[in-house]
Amino acid sequence: MEGHKIIQAVTDLFKGADERDWQKVRNVMTDSVLLDYQSMTGIEPGMQTPAQITDAWESFLPGFDKTDHQLSEFRVKIHGNEADVDYIGKADHFIGDEVWTISGNYQTKLVKQNDTWLITYLRLNYDRQSGNTALPQQAKARLSKLQS
């Protein structure tokens, strides 16, 4: 039962991003999350609030027509009120008929607060990208035009 709740919290994070439901994304995180995408971005890991994380995603993901995160092979380890989850992740980003795909595995840590599992740590271990690798720049350009 607890394993299912943990996987649901992780799934809601990415589902919320795909749905552009930023409140759903914020609802599954603690007040401060250690975000580590260094293997893909080169940016040092750092503590961020849910608002900072969703602001960053909101300033990028809506530039795509849609995104589709697929998660699989969940391995959950529960230690009292804390949990570690490892899983495979693949994210497709679409503009028209073009797709840019990122894949890797994730390490996520959660804590149970008031009977709710919340994410405290999110790390992507980047594996590879494929498809049209120019799509991120196109997405940023599309958003810039919409905001001006």
DSSP file (Angstrom, degrees, kcal/mol; ACC not computed):
  #  RESIDUE AA STRUCTURE BP1 BP2  ACC     N-H-->O    O-->H-N    N-H-->O    O-->H-N    TCO  KAPPA ALPHA  PHI   PSI    X-CA   Y-CA   Z-CA
    1    1 A M     >        0   0    0      0, 0.0     4,-1.9     0, 0.0     5,-0.1   0.000 360.0 360.0 360.0 -49.2    0.0    0.0    0.0
    2    2 A E  H  >  +     0   0    0      1,-0.2     4,-2.3     2,-0.2     5,-0.2   0.896 360.0  56.0 -64.9 -39.1    2.7    2.5    1.0
    3    3 A G  H  > S+     0   0    0      1,-0.2     4,-2.4     2,-0.2    -1,-0.2   0.892 106.6  50.4 -58.8 -39.6    4.7    1.5   -2.1
    4    4 A H  H  > S+     0   0    0      2,-0.2     4,-2.4     1,-0.2    -1,-0.2   0.910 109.4  50.4 -64.6 -42.5    1.8    2.4   -4.3
    5    5 A K  H  X S+     0   0    0     -4,-1.9     4,-1.9     2,-0.2    -2,-0.2   0.884 111.1  49.7 -63.2 -38.2    1.4    5.8   -2.6
    6    6 A I  H  X S+     0   0    0     -4,-2.3     4,-2.0     2,-0.2    -2,-0.2   0.940 111.7  46.6 -65.9 -48.2    5.1    6.5   -3.1
    7    7 A I  H  X S+     0   0    0     -4,-2.4     4,-2.8     1,-0.2    -2,-0.2   0.876 110.5  54.9 -62.2 -36.9    4.9    5.6   -6.8
    8    8 A Q  H  X S+     0   0    0     -4,-2.4     4,-2.8     2,-0.2    -1,-0.2   0.898 106.0  51.1 -63.6 -40.6    1.8    7.7   -7.2
    9    9 A A  H  X S+     0   0    0     -4,-1.9     4,-1.5     2,-0.2    -1,-0.2   0.927 113.3  45.0 -62.1 -44.8    3.5   10.8   -5.8
   10   10 A V  H  X S+     0   0    0     -4,-2.0     4,-1.4     1,-0.2    -2,-0.2   0.928 114.1  49.1 -64.4 -45.1    6.4   10.3   -8.2
   11   11 A T  H  X S+     0   0    0     -4,-2.8     4,-2.9     1,-0.2     5,-0.2   0.894 107.4  55.3 -61.7 -41.1    4.0    9.7  -11.1
   12   12 A D  H  X S+     0   0    0     -4,-2.8     4,-2.6     1,-0.2    -1,-0.2   0.844 101.3  59.4 -62.3 -33.8    1.9   12.8  -10.2
   13   13 A L  H  X S+     0   0    0     -4,-1.5     4,-1.4    -3,-0.2    -1,-0.2   0.956 115.1  33.1 -58.0 -51.2    5.1   15.0  -10.4
   14   14 A F  H  X S+     0   0    0     -4,-1.4     4,-2.3     2,-0.2    55,-0.2   0.853 117.6  53.7 -77.8 -35.5    5.7   14.1  -14.1
   15   15 A K  H  X S+     0   0    0     -4,-2.9     4,-2.3     2,-0.2     6,-0.2   0.911 107.8  52.4 -63.2 -41.6    2.0   13.7  -15.0
   16   16 A G  H  X>S+     0   0    0     -4,-2.6     5,-2.8    -5,-0.2     4,-0.7   0.893 108.5  50.4 -60.5 -40.6    1.4   17.2  -13.6
   17   17 A A  H ><5S+     0   0    0     -4,-1.4     3,-0.7     3,-0.2    -2,-0.2   0.922 111.2  48.1 -63.5 -43.7    4.3   18.5  -15.8
   18   18 A D  H 3<5S+     0   0    0     -4,-2.3    49,-0.4     1,-0.2    -2,-0.2   0.856 115.9  44.0 -64.6 -34.8    2.7   16.9  -18.9
   19   19 A E  H 3<5S-     0   0    0     -4,-2.3    -1,-0.2    -5,-0.2    -2,-0.2   0.523 108.5-125.6 -84.9  -6.3   -0.7   18.3  -18.0
   20   20 A R  T <<5 +     0   0    0     -3,-0.7     2,-1.1    -4,-0.7    -3,-0.2   0.830  62.2 146.3  58.8  33.3    0.9   21.7  -17.2
   21   21 A D     >< +     0   0    0     -5,-2.8     4,-1.6    -6,-0.2     3,-0.4  -0.754  22.0 176.7 -98.9  84.0   -0.9   21.4  -13.8
   22   22 A W  H  > S+     0   0    0     -2,-1.1     4,-2.5     1,-0.3    -1,-0.2   0.776  75.3  58.7 -66.8 -27.8    1.8   23.2  -11.8
   23   23 A Q  H  > S+     0   0    0      2,-0.2     4,-2.3     1,-0.2    -1,-0.3   0.905 104.2  51.9 -66.3 -40.3   -0.3   22.9   -8.5
   24   24 A K  H  > S+     0   0    0     -3,-0.4     4,-0.5     2,-0.2    -2,-0.2   0.898 110.9  48.7 -60.4 -40.5   -0.3   19.1   -8.9
   25   25 A V  H >< S+     0   0    0     -4,-1.6     3,-1.2     1,-0.2    -2,-0.2   0.948 112.7  46.4 -64.6 -49.3    3.5   19.2   -9.3
   26   26 A R  H >< S+     0   0    0     -4,-2.5     3,-1.6     1,-0.2    -2,-0.2   0.837 103.0  65.8 -62.5 -32.8    4.0   21.5   -6.2
   27   27 A N  H 3< S+     0   0    0     -4,-2.3    -1,-0.2     1,-0.3    -2,-0.2   0.673  98.2  52.6 -66.5 -17.3    1.6   19.3   -4.1
   28   28 A V  T << S+     0   0    0     -3,-1.2    91,-3.3    -4,-0.5     2,-0.3   0.240  99.1  79.1-104.0  14.4    3.9   16.3   -4.2
   29   29 A M  E <  S-a  119   0A   0     -3,-1.6    91,-0.2    89,-0.3     4,-0.1  -0.888  75.1-121.6-121.5 152.2    7.0   18.1   -3.0
   30   30 A T  E     -     0   0A   0     89,-2.5     3,-0.1    -2,-0.3    89,-0.1  -0.227  48.5 -88.5 -74.1 177.1    8.3   19.3    0.4
   31   31 A D  E    S+     0   0A   0      1,-0.2     2,-0.4    18,-0.1    -1,-0.1   0.724 117.6  29.0 -62.8 -21.9    9.0   23.0    1.0
   32   32 A S  E    S-     0   0A   0     17,-0.2     2,-0.4    18,-0.1    17,-0.2  -0.986  71.9-171.2-144.1 129.4   12.5   22.5   -0.2
   33   33 A V  E     - B   0  48A   0     15,-3.4    15,-2.7    -2,-0.4     2,-0.9  -0.967  24.5-132.0-125.0 134.6   13.8   19.9   -2.7
   34   34 A L  E     -aB 121  47A   0     86,-2.6    88,-2.5    -2,-0.4     2,-0.5  -0.777  30.7-164.4 -83.6 108.8   17.3   19.0   -3.7
   35   35 A L  E     -aB 122  46A   0     11,-2.4    11,-1.8    -2,-0.9     2,-0.5  -0.850  10.6-178.8-101.5 125.5   17.1   19.1   -7.5
   36   36 A D  E     +a  123   0A   0     86,-3.0    88,-2.4    -2,-0.5     3,-0.1  -0.845  27.6 141.0-132.2  95.1   20.0   17.4   -9.4
   37   37 A Y    >>  +     0   0    0     -2,-0.5     4,-2.9     6,-0.3     3,-1.8   0.024  36.2 123.1-112.5  22.3   19.9   17.4  -13.2
   38   38 A Q  H 3>  +     0   0    0      1,-0.3     4,-1.9     2,-0.2    -1,-0.1   0.822  62.8  63.7 -57.2 -35.8   23.7   18.0  -13.3
   39   39 A S  H 34 S+     0   0    0     85,-0.5    -1,-0.3     1,-0.2    86,-0.1   0.757 118.4  27.4 -63.3 -22.4   24.3   14.9  -15.5
   40   40 A M  H <4 S+     0   0    0     -3,-1.8    -2,-0.2    84,-0.2    -1,-0.2   0.794 134.5  28.2-102.9 -41.1   22.2   16.6  -18.2
   41   41 A T  H  < S-     0   0    0     -4,-2.9    -3,-0.2     2,-0.2    -2,-0.2   0.698  87.6-131.5 -99.3 -21.8   22.6   20.3  -17.7
   42   42 A G     <  +     0   0    0     -4,-1.9     2,-0.3    -5,-0.4    -4,-0.2   0.405  63.3 134.2  81.3  -3.9   26.0   20.7  -16.0
   43   43 A I        -     0   0    0     -6,-0.2    -1,-0.3     1,-0.1    -6,-0.3  -0.645  64.0-107.6 -83.1 133.7   24.3   22.9  -13.4
   44   44 A E        -     0   0    0     -2,-0.3    -7,-0.1    -3,-0.1    -1,-0.1  -0.253  39.4-101.9 -56.9 142.1   25.3   22.1   -9.8
   45   45 A P        +     0   0    0      0, 0.0     2,-0.3     0, 0.0    -9,-0.2  -0.317  51.8 173.4 -60.8 151.0   22.5   20.5   -7.7
   46   46 A G  E     -B   35   0A   0    -11,-1.8   -11,-2.4    -3,-0.1     2,-0.3  -0.996  37.6 -95.6-160.0 157.4   20.8   22.8   -5.4
   47   47 A M  E     +B   34   0A   0     -2,-0.3     2,-0.3   -13,-0.2   -13,-0.2  -0.588  47.6 174.2 -74.5 132.7   17.9   23.2   -2.9
   48   48 A Q  E     -B   33   0A   0    -15,-2.7   -15,-3.4    -2,-0.3    -2,-0.0  -0.978  29.6-120.5-138.7 151.5   14.8   24.7   -4.6
   49   49 A T     >  -     0   0    0     -2,-0.3     4,-2.2   -17,-0.2     5,-0.2  -0.497  34.9-109.1 -81.3 160.2   11.3   25.4   -3.5
   50   50 A P  H  > S+     0   0    0      0, 0.0     4,-2.8     0, 0.0     5,-0.2   0.876 121.6  55.4 -56.0 -36.4    8.4   23.8   -5.4
   51   51 A A  H  > S+     0   0    0      1,-0.2     4,-2.5     2,-0.2     5,-0.2   0.903 106.6  49.4 -64.8 -40.3    7.6   27.3   -6.8
   52   52 A Q  H  > S+     0   0    0      2,-0.2     4,-2.0     1,-0.2    -1,-0.2   0.910 113.0  47.4 -64.4 -41.2   11.2   27.7   -8.2
   53   53 A I  H  X S+     0   0    0     -4,-2.2     4,-2.4     2,-0.2    -2,-0.2   0.946 115.1  43.9 -65.1 -48.7   11.0   24.2   -9.8
   54   54 A T  H  X S+     0   0    0     -4,-2.8     4,-3.0     1,-0.2    -2,-0.2   0.863 110.2  56.2 -69.0 -33.0    7.6   24.8  -11.4
   55   55 A D  H  X S+     0   0    0     -4,-2.5     4,-1.3    -5,-0.2    -1,-0.2   0.928 109.8  46.5 -60.6 -43.3    8.6   28.3  -12.5
   56   56 A A  H  < S+     0   0    0     -4,-2.0     3,-0.3     2,-0.2    -2,-0.2   0.931 116.0  44.1 -64.4 -45.3   11.6   26.9  -14.4
   57   57 A W  H >X S+     0   0    0     -4,-2.4     4,-2.8     1,-0.2     3,-1.5   0.888 111.8  53.8 -66.6 -37.8    9.5   24.1  -15.9
   58   58 A E  H 3< S+     0   0    0     -4,-3.0    -1,-0.2     1,-0.3    -2,-0.2   0.745 104.2  56.1 -69.1 -23.3    6.7   26.5  -16.8
   59   59 A S  T 3< S+     0   0    0     -4,-1.3    -1,-0.3    -3,-0.3    -2,-0.2   0.365 124.0  21.6 -88.6   6.8    9.1   28.7  -18.6
   60   60 A F  T X4 S+     0   0    0     -3,-1.5     3,-1.8    -5,-0.1     4,-0.2   0.588 111.4  59.0-134.6 -54.8   10.2   25.9  -20.8
   61   61 A L  G >< S+     0   0    0     -4,-2.8     3,-2.1     1,-0.3    -3,-0.2   0.837  96.4  62.6 -60.8 -38.0    7.7   23.0  -21.2
   62   62 A P  G 3  S+     0   0    0      0, 0.0    -1,-0.3     0, 0.0    -4,-0.1   0.632  87.5  75.6 -65.5  -8.6    4.8   25.0  -22.6
   63   63 A G  G <  S+     0   0    0     -3,-1.8     2,-0.3    73,-0.0    -2,-0.2   0.653  87.9  73.5 -71.8 -14.5    7.0   25.8  -25.6
   64   64 A F  S <  S-     0   0    0     -3,-2.1    31,-0.2    -4,-0.2     3,-0.1  -0.686  88.6-127.1 -94.2 152.7    6.3   22.3  -26.8
   65   65 A D  S    S-     0   0    0     29,-2.5     2,-0.3     1,-0.3    30,-0.2   0.897  88.6 -24.0 -63.8 -39.0    3.0   21.2  -28.2
   66   66 A K  E     -C   94   0A   0     28,-1.1    28,-3.0    -3,-0.0     2,-0.3  -0.976  57.4-145.6-163.3 162.3    3.0   18.4  -25.6
   67   67 A T  E     -C   93   0A   0    -49,-0.4     2,-0.4    -2,-0.3    26,-0.2  -0.950   6.7-162.1-130.4 154.4    5.3   16.3  -23.5
   68   68 A D  E     -C   92   0A   0     24,-2.5    24,-2.4    -2,-0.3     2,-0.5  -0.880   3.1-166.2-142.4 105.6    5.0   12.7  -22.5
   69   69 A H  E     -C   91   0A   0     -2,-0.4     2,-0.5    22,-0.2    22,-0.2  -0.801   6.3-166.6 -92.2 129.4    6.9   11.3  -19.5
   70   70 A Q  E     -C   90   0A   0     20,-3.3    20,-2.0    -2,-0.5     2,-0.4  -0.976   4.3-170.8-120.1 124.1    7.0    7.5  -19.2
   71   71 A L  E     +C   89   0A   0     -2,-0.5     2,-0.3    18,-0.2    18,-0.2  -0.897  13.6 156.5-116.4 142.2    8.2    5.9  -16.0
   72   72 A S  E     +C   88   0A   0     16,-2.0    16,-2.7    -2,-0.4    -2,-0.0  -0.947  42.9  44.0-154.0 172.4    8.9    2.2  -15.5
   73   73 A E  E     -     0   0A   0     -2,-0.3     2,-0.2    14,-0.2    -1,-0.1   0.886  67.3-166.8  54.7  49.2   10.8   -0.3  -13.4
   74   74 A F  E     -     0   0A   0     13,-0.1     2,-0.5    -3,-0.1    13,-0.2  -0.443  11.3-170.3 -67.0 134.2   10.1    1.3  -10.0
   75   75 A R  E     -C   86   0A   0     11,-2.4    11,-2.1    -2,-0.2     2,-0.4  -0.962   9.5-168.8-126.4 112.1   12.2    0.0   -7.1
   76   76 A V  E     -C   85   0A   0     -2,-0.5     2,-0.5     9,-0.2     9,-0.2  -0.862  11.0-175.2-108.6 131.8   10.9    1.3   -3.8
   77   77 A K  E     -C   84   0A   0      7,-2.8     7,-2.7    -2,-0.4     2,-0.5  -0.990  11.0-159.9-125.0 121.9   12.8    1.0   -0.5
   78   78 A I  E     -C   83   0A   0     -2,-0.5     2,-0.4     5,-0.2     5,-0.2  -0.872  13.1-179.3-106.5 132.6   10.9    2.2    2.6
   79   79 A H  E >   -C   82   0A   0      3,-3.6     3,-1.4    -2,-0.5     2,-0.5  -0.781  63.3 -72.5-127.5  84.1   12.8    3.1    5.9
   80   80 A G  T 3  S-     0   0    0     -2,-0.4    -1,-0.1     1,-0.3     0, 0.0  -0.519 118.8  -5.4  66.6-116.8   10.1    4.2    8.4
   81   81 A N  T 3  S+     0   0    0     -2,-0.5    31,-3.0    -3,-0.1     2,-0.3   0.193 127.5  75.0 -96.1  16.0    8.9    7.6    7.2
   82   82 A E  E <   -CD  79 111A   0     -3,-1.4    -3,-3.6    29,-0.2     2,-0.3  -0.932  58.6-171.9-126.3 152.5   11.5    7.9    4.4
   83   83 A A  E     -CD  78 110A   0     27,-2.3    27,-2.5    -2,-0.3     2,-0.4  -0.996  14.0-153.1-144.5 148.0   11.6    6.2    1.1
   84   84 A D  E     -CD  77 109A   0     -7,-2.7    -7,-2.8    -2,-0.3     2,-0.4  -0.973  16.1-171.9-117.5 135.0   14.0    5.8   -1.8
   85   85 A V  E     -CD  76 108A   0     23,-2.9    23,-2.7    -2,-0.4     2,-0.4  -0.993   6.8-172.7-131.7 128.4   12.8    5.2   -5.3
   86   86 A D  E     +CD  75 107A   0    -11,-2.1   -11,-2.4    -2,-0.4     2,-0.3  -0.944  20.8 153.0-114.1 141.3   14.8    4.3   -8.4
   87   87 A Y  E     - D   0 106A   0     19,-1.7    19,-3.2    -2,-0.4     2,-0.4  -0.988  43.5-103.1-161.5 162.6   13.1    4.1  -11.8
   88   88 A I  E     -CD  72 105A   0    -16,-2.7   -16,-2.0    -2,-0.3     2,-0.4  -0.732  36.6-165.5 -90.4 139.4   13.6    4.5  -15.5
   89   89 A G  E     +CD  71 104A   0     15,-2.9    15,-2.1    -2,-0.4     2,-0.4  -0.985  14.4 179.0-131.2 140.9   12.4    7.7  -17.2
   90   90 A K  E     -CD  70 103A   0    -20,-2.0   -20,-3.3    -2,-0.4     2,-0.5  -0.996   9.1-166.5-136.2 131.8   11.8    8.6  -20.8
   91   91 A A  E     -CD  69 102A   0     11,-2.8    11,-2.1    -2,-0.4     2,-0.4  -0.966   2.9-163.6-126.8 118.0   10.5   12.0  -21.8
   92   92 A D  E     -CD  68 101A   0    -24,-2.4   -24,-2.5    -2,-0.5     2,-0.5  -0.850   5.0-165.3 -97.8 133.1    9.2   12.8  -25.3
   93   93 A H  E     -CD  67 100A   0      7,-2.3     7,-2.3    -2,-0.4     2,-0.4  -0.985  11.9-159.0-121.4 122.6    8.9   16.5  -26.2
   94   94 A F  E     +CD  66  99A   0    -28,-3.0   -29,-2.5    -2,-0.5   -28,-1.1  -0.846  25.6 170.8-113.2 137.7    6.8   17.3  -29.3
   95   95 A I  E >  S- D   0  98A   0      3,-1.8     3,-2.1    -2,-0.4     2,-0.1  -0.924  76.3 -49.5-133.8 113.9    6.5   20.2  -31.7
   96   96 A G  T 3  S-     0   0    0     -2,-0.4   -31,-0.0     1,-0.3    -1,-0.0  -0.411 121.5 -22.7  58.8-130.3    4.4   19.3  -34.7
   97   97 A D  T 3  S+     0   0    0     -2,-0.1    -1,-0.3    -3,-0.1     2,-0.2   0.445 119.1  98.6 -89.7  -1.1    5.6   16.0  -36.1
   98   98 A E  E <   -D   95   0A   0     -3,-2.1    -3,-1.8    33,-0.0     2,-0.4  -0.602  53.4-167.5 -90.0 148.0    9.1   16.4  -34.5
   99   99 A V  E     -D   94   0A   0     -2,-0.2    33,-2.6    -5,-0.2     2,-0.4  -0.996  14.3-164.2-137.2 142.0   10.1   14.8  -31.2
  100  100 A W  E     -DE  93 131A   0     -7,-2.3    -7,-2.3    -2,-0.4     2,-0.4  -0.997  18.9-163.7-121.0 125.7   13.1   15.2  -28.9
  101  101 A T  E     -DE  92 130A   0     29,-2.5    29,-2.2    -2,-0.4     2,-0.4  -0.919  10.8-170.9-118.8 135.5   13.5   12.4  -26.4
  102  102 A I  E     -DE  91 129A   0    -11,-2.1   -11,-2.8    -2,-0.4     2,-0.3  -0.965  12.2-178.6-117.9 138.0   15.6   12.3  -23.2
  103  103 A S  E     +DE  90 128A   0     25,-2.7    24,-2.7    -2,-0.4    25,-1.8  -0.982  20.2 110.4-138.6 154.2   16.1    9.1  -21.3
  104  104 A G  E     -DE  89 126A   0    -15,-2.1   -15,-2.9    -2,-0.3     2,-0.3  -0.960  57.6 -78.3 175.0-166.5   17.9    8.0  -18.1
  105  105 A N  E     -DE  88 125A   0     20,-1.8    20,-3.5    -2,-0.3     2,-0.3  -0.910  35.6-141.6-122.5 157.2   17.1    6.8  -14.7
  106  106 A Y  E     -DE  87 124A   0    -19,-3.2   -19,-1.7    -2,-0.3     2,-0.5  -0.848   7.6-159.0-117.2 148.1   16.0    8.7  -11.6
  107  107 A Q  E     +DE  86 123A   0     16,-2.3    16,-2.5    -2,-0.3     2,-0.4  -0.999  22.3 178.1-121.4 125.4   16.7    8.6   -8.0
  108  108 A T  E     -DE  85 122A   0    -23,-2.7   -23,-2.9    -2,-0.5     2,-0.4  -0.985  15.1-158.8-132.0 138.6   14.0   10.1   -5.8
  109  109 A K  E     -DE  84 121A   0     12,-1.9    11,-3.1    -2,-0.4    12,-1.5  -0.932  13.3-174.4-115.8 141.8   13.7   10.4   -2.1
  110  110 A L  E     -DE  83 119A   0    -27,-2.5   -27,-2.3    -2,-0.4     2,-0.4  -0.914  12.3-154.0-131.6 158.5   10.5   11.0   -0.2
  111  111 A V  E     -DE  82 118A   0      7,-2.4     7,-2.7    -2,-0.3     2,-0.7  -0.980  22.0-123.7-130.1 144.9    9.4   11.7    3.3
  112  112 A K  E     + E   0 117A   0    -31,-3.0     2,-0.4    -2,-0.4     5,-0.2  -0.807  33.5 173.4 -93.2 118.6    6.0   10.9    4.9
  113  113 A Q  E >  S- E   0 116A   0      3,-3.0     3,-1.5    -2,-0.7    -2,-0.0  -0.990  70.2 -14.0-126.8 123.8    4.3   14.0    6.4
  114  114 A N  T 3  S-     0   0    0     -2,-0.4    -1,-0.1     1,-0.3     3,-0.1   0.905 129.1 -53.7  51.2  46.1    0.8   13.8    7.7
  115  115 A D  T 3  S+     0   0    0      1,-0.2     2,-0.4    -3,-0.1    -1,-0.3   0.640 118.4 111.8  66.0  17.5    0.2   10.5    6.0
  116  116 A T  E <   - E   0 113A   0     -3,-1.5    -3,-3.0    -5,-0.0     2,-0.5  -0.982  65.0-133.6-123.5 131.8    1.3   11.9    2.6
  117  117 A W  E     - E   0 112A   0     -2,-0.4     2,-0.4    -5,-0.2    -5,-0.2  -0.726  28.9-174.7 -84.5 125.8    4.5   11.0    0.8
  118  118 A L  E     - E   0 111A   0     -7,-2.7    -7,-2.4    -2,-0.5     2,-0.3  -0.944  26.1-113.0-125.8 143.9    6.4   14.1   -0.5
  119  119 A I  E     +aE  29 110A   0    -91,-3.3   -89,-2.5    -2,-0.4    -9,-0.3  -0.561  34.1 166.5 -78.2 131.9    9.5   14.4   -2.7
  120  120 A T  E     +     0   0A   0    -11,-3.1   -86,-2.6     1,-0.3     2,-0.3   0.541  69.2  29.0-114.2 -17.9   12.6   15.8   -1.0
  121  121 A Y  E     -aE  34 109A   0    -12,-1.5   -12,-1.9   -88,-0.2     2,-0.4  -0.990  56.7-177.8-151.0 132.5   15.2   14.9   -3.6
  122  122 A L  E     +aE  35 108A   0    -88,-2.5   -86,-3.0    -2,-0.3     2,-0.4  -0.956   9.2 174.9-137.9 116.4   15.0   14.4   -7.4
  123  123 A R  E     -aE  36 107A   0    -16,-2.5   -16,-2.3    -2,-0.4     2,-0.5  -0.983  16.0-156.3-126.8 128.2   18.1   13.3   -9.4
  124  124 A L  E     - E   0 106A   0    -88,-2.4     2,-1.0    -2,-0.4   -85,-0.5  -0.901   4.2-158.1 -99.1 125.6   18.2   12.5  -13.1
  125  125 A N  E     - E   0 105A   0    -20,-3.5   -20,-1.8    -2,-0.5   -88,-0.1  -0.835  27.6-141.0 -99.5  91.6   21.0   10.2  -14.2
  126  126 A Y  E     + E   0 104A   0     -2,-1.0   -22,-0.2   -22,-0.2     3,-0.1  -0.243  30.7 170.9 -60.0 134.1   21.0   11.3  -17.8
  127  127 A D  E     -     0   0A   0    -24,-2.7     2,-0.3     1,-0.4   -23,-0.2   0.777  54.5 -39.8-107.6 -59.8   21.6    8.5  -20.4
  128  128 A R  E     - E   0 103A   0    -25,-1.8   -25,-2.7     2,-0.0    -1,-0.4  -0.990  39.4-135.1-163.1 166.8   21.0    9.9  -23.8
  129  129 A Q  E     + E   0 102A   0     -2,-0.3     2,-0.3   -27,-0.2   -27,-0.2  -0.941  24.3 175.2-127.0 154.5   18.9   12.1  -26.1
  130  130 A S  E     + E   0 101A   0    -29,-2.2   -29,-2.5    -2,-0.3     2,-0.2  -0.908  39.0  41.3-148.4 174.9   17.5   11.3  -29.5
  131  131 A G  E    S- E   0 100A   0     -2,-0.3     2,-1.1   -31,-0.2   -31,-0.3  -0.532 110.8  -4.5  82.9-151.4   15.3   12.8  -32.2
  132  132 A N    >   -     0   0    0    -33,-2.6     3,-1.6    -2,-0.2    -2,-0.1  -0.670  59.6-173.6 -83.9  99.6   15.5   16.5  -33.1
  133  133 A T  T 3  S+     0   0    0     -2,-1.1     4,-0.3     1,-0.3    -1,-0.2   0.489  78.5  69.3 -75.8  -1.5   17.9   18.0  -30.6
  134  134 A A  T 3> S+     0   0    0      1,-0.2     4,-1.7     2,-0.1     3,-0.4   0.540  74.5  89.6 -87.3  -7.9   17.1   21.5  -31.9
  135  135 A L  H <> S+     0   0    0     -3,-1.6     4,-2.9     1,-0.2     5,-0.2   0.852  77.4  59.7 -61.7 -37.0   13.6   21.4  -30.4
  136  136 A P  H  > S+     0   0    0      0, 0.0     4,-2.2     0, 0.0    -1,-0.2   0.924 108.0  46.1 -58.4 -41.2   14.5   22.8  -26.9
  137  137 A Q  H  > S+     0   0    0     -3,-0.4     4,-2.3    -4,-0.3    -2,-0.2   0.887 112.6  50.7 -66.3 -38.3   15.8   26.0  -28.6
  138  138 A Q  H  X S+     0   0    0     -4,-1.7     4,-2.6     2,-0.2    -1,-0.2   0.906 109.3  51.2 -64.4 -40.9   12.6   26.1  -30.8
  139  139 A A  H  X S+     0   0    0     -4,-2.9     4,-2.1     2,-0.2    -2,-0.2   0.919 110.6  48.0 -62.9 -43.2   10.5   25.7  -27.6
  140  140 A K  H  X S+     0   0    0     -4,-2.2     4,-2.3    -5,-0.2    -1,-0.2   0.907 112.3  49.5 -64.0 -41.4   12.3   28.6  -25.9
  141  141 A A  H  X S+     0   0    0     -4,-2.3     4,-2.0     2,-0.2    -2,-0.2   0.907 109.1  52.4 -64.2 -41.9   11.8   30.8  -29.0
  142  142 A R  H  X S+     0   0    0     -4,-2.6     4,-1.8     1,-0.2    -1,-0.2   0.915 110.9  47.2 -60.4 -43.0    8.1   30.0  -29.2
  143  143 A L  H  X S+     0   0    0     -4,-2.1     4,-2.2     1,-0.2    -1,-0.2   0.893 108.1  55.5 -66.9 -39.6    7.6   31.0  -25.6
  144  144 A S  H  X S+     0   0    0     -4,-2.3     4,-0.9     1,-0.2    -1,-0.2   0.902 108.2  48.8 -59.3 -41.2    9.6   34.2  -26.1
  145  145 A K  H  < S+     0   0    0     -4,-2.0     3,-0.4     1,-0.2    -1,-0.2   0.891 111.3  49.8 -65.7 -39.7    7.2   35.2  -28.9
  146  146 A L  H  < S+     0   0    0     -4,-1.8    -1,-0.2     1,-0.2    -2,-0.2   0.855 112.1  48.0 -66.9 -34.6    4.2   34.4  -26.8
  147  147 A Q  H  <        0   0    0     -4,-2.2    -1,-0.2     1,-0.2    -2,-0.2   0.615 360.0 360.0 -85.0 -12.0    5.5   36.5  -23.9
  148  148 A S     <        0   0    0     -4,-0.9    -1,-0.2    -3,-0.4    -2,-0.2   0.470 360.0 360.0 -96.8 360.0    6.4   39.5  -25.9
